[in-house]
Amino acid sequence: MTDYHVTIDRLILEGIDLPSSAGPRLAAGVSAELGRLLAEGGLAAEMSAGGARRAVSGTPRAGGGAVELGAGAADPAALATQIAGAIYGGLGE
C-alpha cells in the first residue's frame, strides 16, 4: 500500500451558493473521495516520486479538471465527489 500526502491550501468555489456551515462537510467529503480515488487508481508516475502543482482548477486558464454543476450542486456530498474527481484528474496532468 502506498501512502500519499496531498495538501490543499485553498479551495475556491465561484458561483456556488452554499451556506458557510457546509464548508467542513465539503472539505471532509473532498478528502474522503480523493483518498478513495488515490487508493483505487494511484498517481501518475511523475507524481508518485513527489511533486507539486501550483494549482488544479476547473478553469481553462489553469488547465485543471472541470466540475459540471448539475442538480446536486447544492448538496455538499455530491459536490465533494465532483471536486475530488476534478482534483484527481488534474494531478495527472
PDB file of N, CA, C and O in Angstrom:
ATOM      1  N   MET A   1       0.846  -1.192   0.000  1.00  0.00           N
ATOM      2  CA  MET A   1       0.000   0.000   0.000  1.00  0.00           C
ATOM      3  C   MET A   1       0.882   1.243   0.000  1.00  0.00           C
ATOM      4  O   MET A   1       1.832   1.336   0.778  1.00  0.00           O
ATOM      5  N   THR A   2       0.572   2.180  -0.858  1.00  0.00           N
ATOM      6  CA  THR A   2       1.320   3.420  -0.966  1.00  0.00           C
ATOM      7  C   THR A   2       0.614   4.515  -0.183  1.00  0.00           C
ATOM      8  O   THR A   2      -0.607   4.656  -0.252  1.00  0.00           O
ATOM      9  N   ASP A   3       1.387   5.279   0.555  1.00  0.00           N
ATOM     10  CA  ASP A   3       0.831   6.426   1.269  1.00  0.00           C
ATOM     11  C   ASP A   3       1.054   7.678   0.440  1.00  0.00           C
ATOM     12  O   ASP A   3       2.141   7.894  -0.096  1.00  0.00           O
ATOM     13  N   TYR A   4       0.024   8.495   0.337  1.00  0.00           N
ATOM     14  CA  TYR A   4       0.118   9.764  -0.366  1.00  0.00           C
ATOM     15  C   TYR A   4      -0.196  10.873   0.616  1.00  0.00           C
ATOM     16  O   TYR A   4      -1.019  10.709   1.516  1.00  0.00           O
ATOM     17  N   HIS A   5       0.457  11.984   0.438  1.00  0.00           N
ATOM     18  CA  HIS A   5       0.165  13.171   1.235  1.00  0.00           C
ATOM     19  C   HIS A   5      -0.225  14.280   0.260  1.00  0.00           C
ATOM     20  O   HIS A   5       0.589  14.717  -0.554  1.00  0.00           O
ATOM     21  N   VAL A   6      -1.448  14.719   0.349  1.00  0.00           N
ATOM     22  CA  VAL A   6      -1.939  15.785  -0.524  1.00  0.00           C
ATOM     23  C   VAL A   6      -2.351  16.951   0.365  1.00  0.00           C
ATOM     24  O   VAL A   6      -3.123  16.778   1.308  1.00  0.00           O
ATOM     25  N   THR A   7      -1.840  18.125   0.065  1.00  0.00           N
ATOM     26  CA  THR A   7      -2.205  19.323   0.804  1.00  0.00           C
ATOM     27  C   THR A   7      -2.953  20.256  -0.130  1.00  0.00           C
ATOM     28  O   THR A   7      -2.471  20.596  -1.210  1.00  0.00           O
ATOM     29  N   ILE A   8      -4.121  20.658   0.295  1.00  0.00           N
ATOM     30  CA  ILE A   8      -4.908  21.633  -0.453  1.00  0.00           C
ATOM     31  C   ILE A   8      -4.932  22.889   0.403  1.00  0.00           C
ATOM     32  O   ILE A   8      -5.620  22.946   1.422  1.00  0.00           O
ATOM     33  N   ASP A   9      -4.179  23.888  -0.018  1.00  0.00           N
ATOM     34  CA  ASP A   9      -4.089  25.114   0.769  1.00  0.00           C
ATOM     35  C   ASP A   9      -5.373  25.928   0.723  1.00  0.00           C
ATOM     36  O   ASP A   9      -5.783  26.529   1.716  1.00  0.00           O
ATOM     37  N   ARG A  10      -5.994  25.937  -0.441  1.00  0.00           N
ATOM     38  CA  ARG A  10      -7.179  26.772  -0.595  1.00  0.00           C
ATOM     39  C   ARG A  10      -8.063  26.183  -1.674  1.00  0.00           C
ATOM     40  O   ARG A  10      -7.584  25.762  -2.727  1.00  0.00           O
ATOM     41  N   LEU A  11      -9.344  26.157  -1.407  1.00  0.00           N
ATOM     42  CA  LEU A  11     -10.325  25.681  -2.374  1.00  0.00           C
ATOM     43  C   LEU A  11     -11.298  26.831  -2.617  1.00  0.00           C
ATOM     44  O   LEU A  11     -12.020  27.252  -1.712  1.00  0.00           O
ATOM     45  N   ILE A  12     -11.307  27.327  -3.835  1.00  0.00           N
ATOM     46  CA  ILE A  12     -12.154  28.470  -4.176  1.00  0.00           C
ATOM     47  C   ILE A  12     -13.295  27.976  -5.058  1.00  0.00           C
ATOM     48  O   ILE A  12     -13.074  27.371  -6.107  1.00  0.00           O
ATOM     49  N   LEU A  13     -14.502  28.243  -4.617  1.00  0.00           N
ATOM     50  CA  LEU A  13     -15.688  27.864  -5.375  1.00  0.00           C
ATOM     51  C   LEU A  13     -16.421  29.143  -5.765  1.00  0.00           C
ATOM     52  O   LEU A  13     -16.878  29.893  -4.903  1.00  0.00           O
ATOM     53  N   GLU A  14     -16.529  29.381  -7.047  1.00  0.00           N
ATOM     54  CA  GLU A  14     -17.223  30.568  -7.534  1.00  0.00           C
ATOM     55  C   GLU A  14     -18.550  30.166  -8.154  1.00  0.00           C
ATOM     56  O   GLU A  14     -18.644  29.162  -8.861  1.00  0.00           O
ATOM     57  N   GLY A  15     -19.564  30.956  -7.882  1.00  0.00           N
ATOM     58  CA  GLY A  15     -20.864  30.727  -8.482  1.00  0.00           C
ATOM     59  C   GLY A  15     -21.666  29.619  -7.818  1.00  0.00           C
ATOM     60  O   GLY A  15     -22.638  29.129  -8.393  1.00  0.00           O
ATOM     61  N   ILE A  16     -21.271  29.221  -6.620  1.00  0.00           N
ATOM     62  CA  ILE A  16     -21.983  28.165  -5.899  1.00  0.00           C
ATOM     63  C   ILE A  16     -22.512  28.772  -4.614  1.00  0.00           C
ATOM     64  O   ILE A  16     -21.763  29.366  -3.838  1.00  0.00           O
ATOM     65  N   ASP A  17     -23.796  28.620  -4.398  1.00  0.00           N
ATOM     66  CA  ASP A  17     -24.432  29.199  -3.225  1.00  0.00           C
ATOM     67  C   ASP A  17     -24.612  28.119  -2.161  1.00  0.00           C
ATOM     68  O   ASP A  17     -25.607  27.395  -2.158  1.00  0.00           O
ATOM     69  N   LEU A  18     -23.638  28.023  -1.260  1.00  0.00           N
ATOM     70  CA  LEU A  18     -23.708  27.080  -0.146  1.00  0.00           C
ATOM     71  C   LEU A  18     -23.619  27.857   1.154  1.00  0.00           C
ATOM     72  O   LEU A  18     -22.922  28.869   1.216  1.00  0.00           O
ATOM     73  N   PRO A  19     -24.303  27.411   2.183  1.00  0.00           N
ATOM     74  CA  PRO A  19     -24.142  28.077   3.479  1.00  0.00           C
ATOM     75  C   PRO A  19     -22.733  27.843   4.016  1.00  0.00           C
ATOM     76  O   PRO A  19     -22.124  26.811   3.736  1.00  0.00           O
ATOM     77  N   SER A  20     -22.222  28.785   4.775  1.00  0.00           N
ATOM     78  CA  SER A  20     -20.862  28.648   5.316  1.00  0.00           C
ATOM     79  C   SER A  20     -20.735  27.410   6.190  1.00  0.00           C
ATOM     80  O   SER A  20     -19.640  26.866   6.332  1.00  0.00           O
ATOM     81  N   SER A  21     -21.815  26.966   6.767  1.00  0.00           N
ATOM     82  CA  SER A  21     -21.780  25.769   7.608  1.00  0.00           C
ATOM     83  C   SER A  21     -21.502  24.500   6.799  1.00  0.00           C
ATOM     84  O   SER A  21     -21.170  23.465   7.377  1.00  0.00           O
ATOM     85  N   ALA A  22     -21.632  24.564   5.477  1.00  0.00           N
ATOM     86  CA  ALA A  22     -21.375  23.402   4.627  1.00  0.00           C
ATOM     87  C   ALA A  22     -19.883  23.201   4.377  1.00  0.00           C
ATOM     88  O   ALA A  22     -19.480  22.146   3.887  1.00  0.00           O
ATOM     89  N   GLY A  23     -19.059  24.190   4.704  1.00  0.00           N
ATOM     90  CA  GLY A  23     -17.627  24.124   4.451  1.00  0.00           C
ATOM     91  C   GLY A  23     -16.939  22.901   5.038  1.00  0.00           C
ATOM     92  O   GLY A  23     -16.260  22.182   4.305  1.00  0.00           O
ATOM     93  N   PRO A  24     -17.088  22.638   6.333  1.00  0.00           N
ATOM     94  CA  PRO A  24     -16.427  21.464   6.913  1.00  0.00           C
ATOM     95  C   PRO A  24     -16.906  20.142   6.303  1.00  0.00           C
ATOM     96  O   PRO A  24     -16.114  19.221   6.104  1.00  0.00           O
ATOM     97  N   ARG A  25     -18.177  20.058   6.015  1.00  0.00           N
ATOM     98  CA  ARG A  25     -18.715  18.839   5.387  1.00  0.00           C
ATOM     99  C   ARG A  25     -18.160  18.662   3.979  1.00  0.00           C
ATOM    100  O   ARG A  25     -17.837  17.548   3.567  1.00  0.00           O
ATOM    101  N   LEU A  26     -18.052  19.757   3.249  1.00  0.00           N
ATOM    102  CA  LEU A  26     -17.497  19.720   1.906  1.00  0.00           C
ATOM    103  C   LEU A  26     -16.029  19.310   1.953  1.00  0.00           C
ATOM    104  O   LEU A  26     -15.596  18.465   1.169  1.00  0.00           O
ATOM    105  N   ALA A  27     -15.268  19.896   2.856  1.00  0.00           N
ATOM    106  CA  ALA A  27     -13.843  19.558   2.992  1.00  0.00           C
ATOM    107  C   ALA A  27     -13.654  18.085   3.345  1.00  0.00           C
ATOM    108  O   ALA A  27     -12.797  17.414   2.770  1.00  0.00           O
ATOM    109  N   ALA A  28     -14.439  17.587   4.275  1.00  0.00           N
ATOM    110  CA  ALA A  28     -14.333  16.179   4.658  1.00  0.00           C
ATOM    111  C   ALA A  28     -14.700  15.263   3.494  1.00  0.00           C
ATOM    112  O   ALA A  28     -14.075  14.221   3.298  1.00  0.00           O
ATOM    113  N   GLY A  29     -15.705  15.651   2.729  1.00  0.00           N
ATOM    114  CA  GLY A  29     -16.116  14.853   1.579  1.00  0.00           C
ATOM    115  C   GLY A  29     -15.068  14.827   0.484  1.00  0.00           C
ATOM    116  O   GLY A  29     -14.822  13.782  -0.118  1.00  0.00           O
ATOM    117  N   VAL A  30     -14.444  15.975   0.219  1.00  0.00           N
ATOM    118  CA  VAL A  30     -13.375  16.032  -0.785  1.00  0.00           C
ATOM    119  C   VAL A  30     -12.214  15.159  -0.338  1.00  0.00           C
ATOM    120  O   VAL A  30     -11.661  14.402  -1.136  1.00  0.00           O
ATOM    121  N   SER A  31     -11.843  15.258   0.924  1.00  0.00           N
ATOM    122  CA  SER A  31     -10.737  14.466   1.458  1.00  0.00           C
ATOM    123  C   SER A  31     -11.011  12.968   1.347  1.00  0.00           C
ATOM    124  O   SER A  31     -10.150  12.206   0.908  1.00  0.00           O
ATOM    125  N   ALA A  32     -12.196  12.555   1.739  1.00  0.00           N
ATOM    126  CA  ALA A  32     -12.554  11.139   1.690  1.00  0.00           C
ATOM    127  C   ALA A  32     -12.581  10.605   0.257  1.00  0.00           C
ATOM    128  O   ALA A  32     -12.056   9.527  -0.022  1.00  0.00           O
ATOM    129  N   GLU A  33     -13.191  11.362  -0.639  1.00  0.00           N
ATOM    130  CA  GLU A  33     -13.298  10.905  -2.034  1.00  0.00           C
ATOM    131  C   GLU A  33     -11.942  10.930  -2.729  1.00  0.00           C
ATOM    132  O   GLU A  33     -11.639  10.028  -3.509  1.00  0.00           O
ATOM    133  N   LEU A  34     -11.129  11.931  -2.468  1.00  0.00           N
ATOM    134  CA  LEU A  34      -9.801  11.976  -3.057  1.00  0.00           C
ATOM    135  C   LEU A  34      -8.960  10.811  -2.533  1.00  0.00           C
ATOM    136  O   LEU A  34      -8.195  10.208  -3.286  1.00  0.00           O
ATOM    137  N   GLY A  35      -9.099  10.499  -1.263  1.00  0.00           N
ATOM    138  CA  GLY A  35      -8.407   9.338  -0.700  1.00  0.00           C
ATOM    139  C   GLY A  35      -8.829   8.048  -1.378  1.00  0.00           C
ATOM    140  O   GLY A  35      -7.996   7.192  -1.673  1.00  0.00           O
ATOM    141  N   ARG A  36     -10.123   7.910  -1.623  1.00  0.00           N
ATOM    142  CA  ARG A  36     -10.636   6.713  -2.293  1.00  0.00           C
ATOM    143  C   ARG A  36     -10.082   6.610  -3.706  1.00  0.00           C
ATOM    144  O   ARG A  36      -9.658   5.535  -4.130  1.00  0.00           O
ATOM    145  N   LEU A  37     -10.083   7.722  -4.440  1.00  0.00           N
ATOM    146  CA  LEU A  37      -9.575   7.720  -5.812  1.00  0.00           C
ATOM    147  C   LEU A  37      -8.084   7.378  -5.852  1.00  0.00           C
ATOM    148  O   LEU A  37      -7.644   6.626  -6.721  1.00  0.00           O
ATOM    149  N   LEU A  38      -7.313   7.924  -4.923  1.00  0.00           N
ATOM    150  CA  LEU A  38      -5.883   7.625  -4.880  1.00  0.00           C
ATOM    151  C   LEU A  38      -5.634   6.162  -4.529  1.00  0.00           C
ATOM    152  O   LEU A  38      -4.746   5.527  -5.097  1.00  0.00           O
ATOM    153  N   ALA A  39      -6.415   5.630  -3.594  1.00  0.00           N
ATOM    154  CA  ALA A  39      -6.254   4.226  -3.212  1.00  0.00           C
ATOM    155  C   ALA A  39      -6.620   3.300  -4.364  1.00  0.00           C
ATOM    156  O   ALA A  39      -5.990   2.261  -4.564  1.00  0.00           O
ATOM    157  N   GLU A  40      -7.632   3.681  -5.112  1.00  0.00           N
ATOM    158  CA  GLU A  40      -8.108   2.853  -6.217  1.00  0.00           C
ATOM    159  C   GLU A  40      -7.240   2.982  -7.469  1.00  0.00           C
ATOM    160  O   GLU A  40      -6.939   1.983  -8.122  1.00  0.00           O
ATOM    161  N   GLY A  41      -6.839   4.209  -7.804  1.00  0.00           N
ATOM    162  CA  GLY A  41      -6.155   4.431  -9.079  1.00  0.00           C
ATOM    163  C   GLY A  41      -4.705   4.866  -8.982  1.00  0.00           C
ATOM    164  O   GLY A  41      -4.011   4.906  -9.997  1.00  0.00           O
ATOM    165  N   GLY A  42      -4.229   5.193  -7.784  1.00  0.00           N
ATOM    166  CA  GLY A  42      -2.858   5.645  -7.633  1.00  0.00           C
ATOM    167  C   GLY A  42      -2.627   6.984  -8.301  1.00  0.00           C
ATOM    168  O   GLY A  42      -3.561   7.729  -8.598  1.00  0.00           O
ATOM    169  N   LEU A  43      -1.358   7.267  -8.528  1.00  0.00           N
ATOM    170  CA  LEU A  43      -0.953   8.519  -9.166  1.00  0.00           C
ATOM    171  C   LEU A  43      -0.130   8.230 -10.402  1.00  0.00           C
ATOM    172  O   LEU A  43       0.431   7.144 -10.547  1.00  0.00           O
ATOM    173  N   ALA A  44      -0.062   9.195 -11.284  1.00  0.00           N
ATOM    174  CA  ALA A  44       0.815   9.091 -12.447  1.00  0.00           C
ATOM    175  C   ALA A  44       2.250   8.968 -11.946  1.00  0.00           C
ATOM    176  O   ALA A  44       2.593   9.505 -10.892  1.00  0.00           O
ATOM    177  N   ALA A  45       3.077   8.268 -12.693  1.00  0.00           N
ATOM    178  CA  ALA A  45       4.458   8.002 -12.284  1.00  0.00           C
ATOM    179  C   ALA A  45       5.222   9.268 -11.909  1.00  0.00           C
ATOM    180  O   ALA A  45       5.971   9.276 -10.932  1.00  0.00           O
ATOM    181  N   GLU A  46       5.035  10.341 -12.682  1.00  0.00           N
ATOM    182  CA  GLU A  46       5.779  11.569 -12.386  1.00  0.00           C
ATOM    183  C   GLU A  46       5.368  12.206 -11.061  1.00  0.00           C
ATOM    184  O   GLU A  46       6.159  12.926 -10.453  1.00  0.00           O
ATOM    185  N   MET A  47       4.156  11.954 -10.612  1.00  0.00           N
ATOM    186  CA  MET A  47       3.715  12.489  -9.325  1.00  0.00           C
ATOM    187  C   MET A  47       4.002  11.525  -8.180  1.00  0.00           C
ATOM    188  O   MET A  47       4.137  11.959  -7.035  1.00  0.00           O
ATOM    189  N   SER A  48       4.098  10.247  -8.458  1.00  0.00           N
ATOM    190  CA  SER A  48       4.351   9.260  -7.414  1.00  0.00           C
ATOM    191  C   SER A  48       5.709   9.466  -6.751  1.00  0.00           C
ATOM    192  O   SER A  48       5.879   9.146  -5.575  1.00  0.00           O
ATOM    193  N   ALA A  49       6.667   9.994  -7.488  1.00  0.00           N
ATOM    194  CA  ALA A  49       8.001  10.238  -6.947  1.00  0.00           C
ATOM    195  C   ALA A  49       8.040  11.525  -6.124  1.00  0.00           C
ATOM    196  O   ALA A  49       9.061  11.839  -5.511  1.00  0.00           O
ATOM    197  N   GLY A  50       6.962  12.253  -6.107  1.00  0.00           N
ATOM    198  CA  GLY A  50       6.894  13.519  -5.384  1.00  0.00           C
ATOM    199  C   GLY A  50       6.728  14.659  -6.354  1.00  0.00           C
ATOM    200  O   GLY A  50       7.126  14.560  -7.514  1.00  0.00           O
ATOM    201  N   GLY A  51       6.156  15.713  -5.898  1.00  0.00           N
ATOM    202  CA  GLY A  51       5.977  16.854  -6.779  1.00  0.00           C
ATOM    203  C   GLY A  51       4.913  17.773  -6.239  1.00  0.00           C
ATOM    204  O   GLY A  51       4.291  17.499  -5.212  1.00  0.00           O
ATOM    205  N   ALA A  52       4.718  18.837  -6.925  1.00  0.00           N
ATOM    206  CA  ALA A  52       3.741  19.829  -6.503  1.00  0.00           C
ATOM    207  C   ALA A  52       3.040  20.401  -7.724  1.00  0.00           C
ATOM    208  O   ALA A  52       3.593  20.450  -8.822  1.00  0.00           O
ATOM    209  N   ARG A  53       1.844  20.817  -7.505  1.00  0.00           N
ATOM    210  CA  ARG A  53       1.079  21.545  -8.511  1.00  0.00           C
ATOM    211  C   ARG A  53       0.725  22.885  -7.898  1.00  0.00           C
ATOM    212  O   ARG A  53       0.193  22.954  -6.789  1.00  0.00           O
ATOM    213  N   ARG A  54       1.019  23.935  -8.618  1.00  0.00           N
ATOM    214  CA  ARG A  54       0.673  25.261  -8.113  1.00  0.00           C
ATOM    215  C   ARG A  54      -0.839  25.410  -8.010  1.00  0.00           C
ATOM    216  O   ARG A  54      -1.356  26.006  -7.064  1.00  0.00           O
ATOM    217  N   ALA A  55      -1.537  24.860  -8.993  1.00  0.00           N
ATOM    218  CA  ALA A  55      -2.992  24.958  -8.994  1.00  0.00           C
ATOM    219  C   ALA A  55      -3.582  23.825  -9.802  1.00  0.00           C
ATOM    220  O   ALA A  55      -3.013  23.381 -10.799  1.00  0.00           O
ATOM    221  N   VAL A  56      -4.716  23.377  -9.358  1.00  0.00           N
ATOM    222  CA  VAL A  56      -5.552  22.448 -10.116  1.00  0.00           C
ATOM    223  C   VAL A  56      -6.925  23.085 -10.078  1.00  0.00           C
ATOM    224  O   VAL A  56      -7.523  23.227  -9.012  1.00  0.00           O
ATOM    225  N   SER A  57      -7.421  23.465 -11.235  1.00  0.00           N
ATOM    226  CA  SER A  57      -8.628  24.269 -11.257  1.00  0.00           C
ATOM    227  C   SER A  57      -9.561  23.839 -12.368  1.00  0.00           C
ATOM    228  O   SER A  57      -9.143  23.247 -13.364  1.00  0.00           O
ATOM    229  N   GLY A  58     -10.820  24.144 -12.180  1.00  0.00           N
ATOM    230  CA  GLY A  58     -11.805  23.885 -13.213  1.00  0.00           C
ATOM    231  C   GLY A  58     -11.842  24.960 -14.280  1.00  0.00           C
ATOM    232  O   GLY A  58     -12.679  24.909 -15.181  1.00  0.00           O
ATOM    233  N   THR A  59     -10.948  25.929 -14.193  1.00  0.00           N
ATOM    234  CA  THR A  59     -10.951  26.997 -15.182  1.00  0.00           C
ATOM    235  C   THR A  59      -9.999  26.663 -16.315  1.00  0.00           C
ATOM    236  O   THR A  59      -8.937  26.092 -16.066  1.00  0.00           O
ATOM    237  N   PRO A  60     -10.340  26.997 -17.543  1.00  0.00           N
ATOM    238  CA  PRO A  60      -9.487  26.680 -18.688  1.00  0.00           C
ATOM    239  C   PRO A  60      -8.074  27.244 -18.573  1.00  0.00           C
ATOM    240  O   PRO A  60      -7.131  26.598 -19.030  1.00  0.00           O
ATOM    241  N   ARG A  61      -7.891  28.420 -17.982  1.00  0.00           N
ATOM    242  CA  ARG A  61      -6.564  29.018 -17.908  1.00  0.00           C
ATOM    243  C   ARG A  61      -5.636  28.234 -16.997  1.00  0.00           C
ATOM    244  O   ARG A  61      -4.418  28.293 -17.169  1.00  0.00           O
ATOM    245  N   ALA A  62      -6.179  27.502 -16.030  1.00  0.00           N
ATOM    246  CA  ALA A  62      -5.335  26.746 -15.110  1.00  0.00           C
ATOM    247  C   ALA A  62      -5.142  25.307 -15.570  1.00  0.00           C
ATOM    248  O   ALA A  62      -4.275  24.601 -15.055  1.00  0.00           O
ATOM    249  N   GLY A  63      -5.940  24.872 -16.532  1.00  0.00           N
ATOM    250  CA  GLY A  63      -5.754  23.545 -17.093  1.00  0.00           C
ATOM    251  C   GLY A  63      -6.199  22.392 -16.218  1.00  0.00           C
ATOM    252  O   GLY A  63      -5.771  21.260 -16.446  1.00  0.00           O
ATOM    253  N   GLY A  64      -7.021  22.626 -15.250  1.00  0.00           N
ATOM    254  CA  GLY A  64      -7.457  21.546 -14.367  1.00  0.00           C
ATOM    255  C   GLY A  64      -8.739  20.908 -14.839  1.00  0.00           C
ATOM    256  O   GLY A  64      -9.249  21.218 -15.915  1.00  0.00           O
ATOM    257  N   GLY A  65      -9.248  20.023 -14.029  1.00  0.00           N
ATOM    258  CA  GLY A  65     -10.484  19.336 -14.360  1.00  0.00           C
ATOM    259  C   GLY A  65     -11.684  20.219 -14.107  1.00  0.00           C
ATOM    260  O   GLY A  65     -11.736  20.922 -13.098  1.00  0.00           O
ATOM    261  N   ALA A  66     -12.631  20.195 -14.993  1.00  0.00           N
ATOM    262  CA  ALA A  66     -13.840  20.992 -14.838  1.00  0.00           C
ATOM    263  C   ALA A  66     -14.846  20.261 -13.972  1.00  0.00           C
ATOM    264  O   ALA A  66     -14.918  19.032 -13.984  1.00  0.00           O
ATOM    265  N   VAL A  67     -15.611  21.016 -13.232  1.00  0.00           N
ATOM    266  CA  VAL A  67     -16.685  20.471 -12.419  1.00  0.00           C
ATOM    267  C   VAL A  67     -17.992  20.884 -13.067  1.00  0.00           C
ATOM    268  O   VAL A  67     -18.305  22.071 -13.166  1.00  0.00           O
ATOM    269  N   GLU A  68     -18.744  19.900 -13.501  1.00  0.00           N
ATOM    270  CA  GLU A  68     -20.046  20.169 -14.106  1.00  0.00           C
ATOM    271  C   GLU A  68     -21.081  20.208 -12.995  1.00  0.00           C
ATOM    272  O   GLU A  68     -21.316  19.203 -12.325  1.00  0.00           O
ATOM    273  N   LEU A  69     -21.694  21.355 -12.801  1.00  0.00           N
ATOM    274  CA  LEU A  69     -22.674  21.502 -11.741  1.00  0.00           C
ATOM    275  C   LEU A  69     -24.050  21.120 -12.241  1.00  0.00           C
ATOM    276  O   LEU A  69     -24.602  21.756 -13.138  1.00  0.00           O
ATOM    277  N   GLY A  70     -24.583  20.092 -11.659  1.00  0.00           N
ATOM    278  CA  GLY A  70     -25.918  19.645 -12.017  1.00  0.00           C
ATOM    279  C   GLY A  70     -26.874  19.913 -10.882  1.00  0.00           C
ATOM    280  O   GLY A  70     -26.679  20.844 -10.100  1.00  0.00           O
ATOM    281  N   ALA A  71     -27.905  19.101 -10.792  1.00  0.00           N
ATOM    282  CA  ALA A  71     -28.923  19.272  -9.766  1.00  0.00           C
ATOM    283  C   ALA A  71     -28.354  19.102  -8.364  1.00  0.00           C
ATOM    284  O   ALA A  71     -28.907  19.654  -7.413  1.00  0.00           O
ATOM    285  N   GLY A  72     -27.259  18.349  -8.208  1.00  0.00           N
ATOM    286  CA  GLY A  72     -26.694  18.095  -6.892  1.00  0.00           C
ATOM    287  C   GLY A  72     -25.720  19.158  -6.420  1.00  0.00           C
ATOM    288  O   GLY A  72     -25.049  18.957  -5.408  1.00  0.00           O
ATOM    289  N   ALA A  73     -25.618  20.278  -7.112  1.00  0.00           N
ATOM    290  CA  ALA A  73     -24.629  21.298  -6.771  1.00  0.00           C
ATOM    291  C   ALA A  73     -24.830  21.853  -5.367  1.00  0.00           C
ATOM    292  O   ALA A  73     -23.864  22.260  -4.722  1.00  0.00           O
ATOM    293  N   ALA A  74     -26.055  21.876  -4.890  1.00  0.00           N
ATOM    294  CA  ALA A  74     -26.315  22.406  -3.558  1.00  0.00           C
ATOM    295  C   ALA A  74     -26.058  21.363  -2.476  1.00  0.00           C
ATOM    296  O   ALA A  74     -26.094  21.694  -1.291  1.00  0.00           O
ATOM    297  N   ASP A  75     -25.803  20.134  -2.848  1.00  0.00           N
ATOM    298  CA  ASP A  75     -25.538  19.058  -1.893  1.00  0.00           C
ATOM    299  C   ASP A  75     -24.029  18.934  -1.697  1.00  0.00           C
ATOM    300  O   ASP A  75     -23.323  18.547  -2.629  1.00  0.00           O
ATOM    301  N   PRO A  76     -23.521  19.252  -0.509  1.00  0.00           N
ATOM    302  CA  PRO A  76     -22.074  19.199  -0.293  1.00  0.00           C
ATOM    303  C   PRO A  76     -21.446  17.832  -0.584  1.00  0.00           C
ATOM    304  O   PRO A  76     -20.316  17.775  -1.071  1.00  0.00           O
ATOM    305  N   ALA A  77     -22.141  16.747  -0.303  1.00  0.00           N
ATOM    306  CA  ALA A  77     -21.576  15.414  -0.564  1.00  0.00           C
ATOM    307  C   ALA A  77     -21.406  15.171  -2.061  1.00  0.00           C
ATOM    308  O   ALA A  77     -20.369  14.667  -2.491  1.00  0.00           O
ATOM    309  N   ALA A  78     -22.411  15.523  -2.854  1.00  0.00           N
ATOM    310  CA  ALA A  78     -22.322  15.347  -4.302  1.00  0.00           C
ATOM    311  C   ALA A  78     -21.285  16.287  -4.894  1.00  0.00           C
ATOM    312  O   ALA A  78     -20.532  15.900  -5.788  1.00  0.00           O
ATOM    313  N   LEU A  79     -21.243  17.510  -4.404  1.00  0.00           N
ATOM    314  CA  LEU A  79     -20.271  18.484  -4.888  1.00  0.00           C
ATOM    315  C   LEU A  79     -18.854  18.041  -4.534  1.00  0.00           C
ATOM    316  O   LEU A  79     -17.938  18.202  -5.340  1.00  0.00           O
ATOM    317  N   ALA A  80     -18.665  17.488  -3.340  1.00  0.00           N
ATOM    318  CA  ALA A  80     -17.349  16.999  -2.909  1.00  0.00           C
ATOM    319  C   ALA A  80     -16.839  15.909  -3.841  1.00  0.00           C
ATOM    320  O   ALA A  80     -15.653  15.878  -4.169  1.00  0.00           O
ATOM    321  N   THR A  81     -17.718  15.024  -4.265  1.00  0.00           N
ATOM    322  CA  THR A  81     -17.334  13.956  -5.186  1.00  0.00           C
ATOM    323  C   THR A  81     -16.863  14.547  -6.513  1.00  0.00           C
ATOM    324  O   THR A  81     -15.863  14.100  -7.075  1.00  0.00           O
ATOM    325  N   GLN A  82     -17.578  15.540  -7.007  1.00  0.00           N
ATOM    326  CA  GLN A  82     -17.204  16.180  -8.273  1.00  0.00           C
ATOM    327  C   GLN A  82     -15.875  16.926  -8.145  1.00  0.00           C
ATOM    328  O   GLN A  82     -15.029  16.854  -9.036  1.00  0.00           O
ATOM    329  N   ILE A  83     -15.700  17.630  -7.050  1.00  0.00           N
ATOM    330  CA  ILE A  83     -14.463  18.389  -6.842  1.00  0.00           C
ATOM    331  C   ILE A  83     -13.272  17.447  -6.722  1.00  0.00           C
ATOM    332  O   ILE A  83     -12.229  17.681  -7.332  1.00  0.00           O
ATOM    333  N   ALA A  84     -13.422  16.389  -5.943  1.00  0.00           N
ATOM    334  CA  ALA A  84     -12.327  15.421  -5.774  1.00  0.00           C
ATOM    335  C   ALA A  84     -11.954  14.795  -7.107  1.00  0.00           C
ATOM    336  O   ALA A  84     -10.772  14.587  -7.380  1.00  0.00           O
ATOM    337  N   GLY A  85     -12.939  14.492  -7.940  1.00  0.00           N
ATOM    338  CA  GLY A  85     -12.659  13.934  -9.263  1.00  0.00           C
ATOM    339  C   GLY A  85     -11.882  14.903 -10.128  1.00  0.00           C
ATOM    340  O   GLY A  85     -10.981  14.498 -10.863  1.00  0.00           O
ATOM    341  N   ALA A  86     -12.225  16.190 -10.048  1.00  0.00           N
ATOM    342  CA  ALA A  86     -11.507  17.207 -10.826  1.00  0.00           C
ATOM    343  C   ALA A  86     -10.074  17.361 -10.320  1.00  0.00           C
ATOM    344  O   ALA A  86      -9.145  17.502 -11.116  1.00  0.00           O
ATOM    345  N   ILE A  87      -9.893  17.336  -9.010  1.00  0.00           N
ATOM    346  CA  ILE A  87      -8.543  17.437  -8.441  1.00  0.00           C
ATOM    347  C   ILE A  87      -7.718  16.222  -8.851  1.00  0.00           C
ATOM    348  O   ILE A  87      -6.575  16.358  -9.287  1.00  0.00           O
ATOM    349  N   TYR A  88      -8.296  15.050  -8.711  1.00  0.00           N
ATOM    350  CA  TYR A  88      -7.584  13.822  -9.065  1.00  0.00           C
ATOM    351  C   TYR A  88      -7.194  13.839 -10.538  1.00  0.00           C
ATOM    352  O   TYR A  88      -6.077  13.463 -10.893  1.00  0.00           O
ATOM    353  N   GLY A  89      -8.106  14.270 -11.388  1.00  0.00           N
ATOM    354  CA  GLY A  89      -7.802  14.377 -12.820  1.00  0.00           C
ATOM    355  C   GLY A  89      -6.686  15.367 -13.083  1.00  0.00           C
ATOM    356  O   GLY A  89      -5.842  15.137 -13.949  1.00  0.00           O
ATOM    357  N   GLY A  90      -6.675  16.473 -12.338  1.00  0.00           N
ATOM    358  CA  GLY A  90      -5.643  17.476 -12.512  1.00  0.00           C
ATOM    359  C   GLY A  90      -4.282  17.053 -12.014  1.00  0.00           C
ATOM    360  O   GLY A  90      -3.267  17.581 -12.470  1.00  0.00           O
ATOM    361  N   LEU A  91      -4.235  16.114 -11.087  1.00  0.00           N
ATOM    362  CA  LEU A  91      -2.951  15.624 -10.579  1.00  0.00           C
ATOM    363  C   LEU A  91      -2.177  14.857 -11.625  1.00  0.00           C
ATOM    364  O   LEU A  91      -0.950  14.784 -11.561  1.00  0.00           O
ATOM    365  N   GLY A  92      -2.879  14.282 -12.591  1.00  0.00           N
ATOM    366  CA  GLY A  92      -2.218  13.503 -13.617  1.00  0.00           C
ATOM    367  C   GLY A  92      -1.755  14.302 -14.814  1.00  0.00           C
ATOM    368  O   GLY A  92      -1.146  13.750 -15.731  1.00  0.00           O
ATOM    369  N   GLU A  93      -2.037  15.607 -14.821  1.00  0.00           N
ATOM    370  CA  GLU A  93      -1.697  16.446 -15.984  1.00  0.00           C
ATOM    371  C   GLU A  93      -0.247  16.871 -15.944  1.00  0.00           C
ATOM    372  O   GLU A  93       0.213  17.579 -16.840  1.00  0.00           O
TER     373      GLU A  93
END
